[in-house]
Amino acid sequence: MIYVDADACPVKAEVERVATRNKVPVRLVANGGIRPSQNPLIEVVYVSQGPDEADKWIAENAGVGDVVITADIPLAAKCVEAGAHVLRHDGQDITHANIGNILATRDLMQDLRAADPFRQGGGRPFSKADRSRFLDALERALRKAGNSR
């Protein structure tokens, strides 16, 4: 199963394409605003409005053999702990080996932004190269997940 934190996910179409090719079911989890797919492998799960409701739902349902797509670092940490394979939208694997550093960097950046209200930006734009890396990473993740089922 692939779980997608779908509210602001820039790679939903890519997930659907790879999932269809590999015949893997997908759950797009969101507060709303996502059209249902005609693809029988794609299920849209609408959760109640509120901060982190989609994250809570994914964290409660994802586990060993699943792939989770998210940019939310605390959610990624919970899913890694549950044994899921986690990918960011740019194709970066989030694993037991790197989640500590990723959480620490996130917290540091949050503190820097809080200390300097004029600090602008924070990330680079999503690129074609990111999309390509994501597609490759998702294929690899599905192969690995298939071995752990």
C-alpha positions in Angstrom: 0.0 0.0 0.0 1.1 3.5 -0.7 -0.1 6.3 1.6 0.2 9.9 0.3 0.0 12.9 2.6 -2.0 14.5 -0.3 -3.0 18.0 0.7 0.0 19.8 -0.8 1.6 16.9 -2.6 3.2 17.8 -5.9 3.7 14.2 -7.1 0.2 12.7 -6.9 0.1 12.0 -10.7 3.5 10.3 -10.5 2.4 8.2 -7.6 -0.7 7.1 -9.6 1.3 6.3 -12.7 3.9 4.2 -10.8 1.2 2.5 -8.6 -0.8 1.5 -11.7 2.2 0.1 -13.4 3.1 -2.0 -10.3 -0.6 -2.8 -9.4 -0.2 -1.3 -5.9 -3.2 0.3 -4.1 -2.8 4.0 -3.0 -4.6 6.0 -0.4 -4.5 9.7 -0.9 -5.2 11.2 2.6 -6.4 14.8 2.7 -8.7 17.3 4.5 -10.5 17.8 1.1 -10.1 19.5 -2.2 -8.9 16.4 -4.0 -11.0 14.9 -6.8 -11.7 11.2 -6.6 -9.8 9.2 -9.2 -11.4 6.8 -11.7 -8.5 4.5 -11.1 -9.7 1.5 -9.0 -6.3 1.4 -7.3 -6.6 4.9 -5.9 -8.7 5.6 -2.9 -9.1 9.2 -1.5 -9.5 9.2 2.2 -11.0 12.5 3.5 -10.3 13.2 7.2 -11.8 15.9 9.3 -10.6 19.5 9.1 -7.9 20.4 11.5 -4.1 20.5 11.8 -2.4 17.2 11.4 -5.6 15.1 11.0 -4.3 13.5 7.7 -0.9 12.9 9.4 -2.6 11.2 12.4 -4.6 8.9 10.0 -1.5 7.9 8.0 0.5 7.3 11.2 -2.2 5.0 12.6 -2.5 3.0 9.4 1.0 2.7 7.8 3.4 0.0 8.7 5.8 -2.7 7.5 5.6 -3.2 3.7 3.9 0.2 3.1 5.4 3.3 1.4 4.5 6.7 2.7 5.0 9.9 0.7 5.2 13.0 2.8 7.1 16.2 3.4 6.0 16.3 7.1 9.0 15.3 9.1 7.2 14.4 12.4 4.9 12.2 10.4 7.8 10.7 8.6 9.5 9.9 11.9 6.3 8.0 13.1 6.1 6.0 9.9 9.7 5.1 9.9 9.3 3.9 13.5 6.3 1.8 12.4 8.5 0.1 9.7 7.2 1.9 6.6 9.4 3.1 3.8 9.2 6.9 3.7 9.9 9.2 0.7 9.9 12.9 0.4 8.5 14.5 -2.8 12.1 15.1 -4.1 12.9 11.4 -3.8 14.9 11.6 -0.6 14.6 8.4 1.5 13.8 9.0 5.2 15.2 6.1 7.2 16.2 5.2 10.8 19.7 6.2 9.8 18.8 9.8 8.9 15.6 10.7 10.6 17.4 12.1 13.7 19.4 14.6 11.6 16.4 15.6 9.6 14.4 16.2 12.7 17.2 18.2 14.3 17.6 20.3 11.1 13.9 21.0 11.0 13.9 22.1 14.6 16.9 24.3 14.1 15.3 26.0 11.1 12.1 26.5 13.0 14.0 28.2 15.8 15.9 30.4 13.3 12.6 31.5 11.7 11.1 32.2 15.1 14.2 34.3 16.1 14.1 36.4 12.9 10.6 37.2 11.7 12.1 38.9 8.6 13.8 35.7 7.4 12.2 34.8 4.0 11.9 31.6 2.1 13.3 28.4 3.3 13.4 26.1 0.5 14.2 25.8 -3.2 11.5 25.4 -5.8 10.4 21.9 -6.8 12.2 21.0 -10.1 12.0 18.5 -12.9 15.1 16.8 -11.5 13.2 16.4 -8.1 10.3 14.8 -10.0 12.6 12.4 -11.8 14.5 11.5 -8.6 11.1 10.9 -6.9 10.0 8.5 -9.7 13.2 6.4 -9.4 13.0 6.4 -5.6 9.3 5.3 -5.6 10.1 2.4 -7.9 13.0 1.3 -5.6 10.8 1.7 -2.5 8.1 -0.5 -4.0 10.6 -3.2 -4.9 12.0 -3.1 -1.3 8.5 -3.0 0.2 7.5 -6.0 -1.9 10.4 -7.9 -0.4 9.3 -7.1 3.2 5.7 -8.2 2.8 
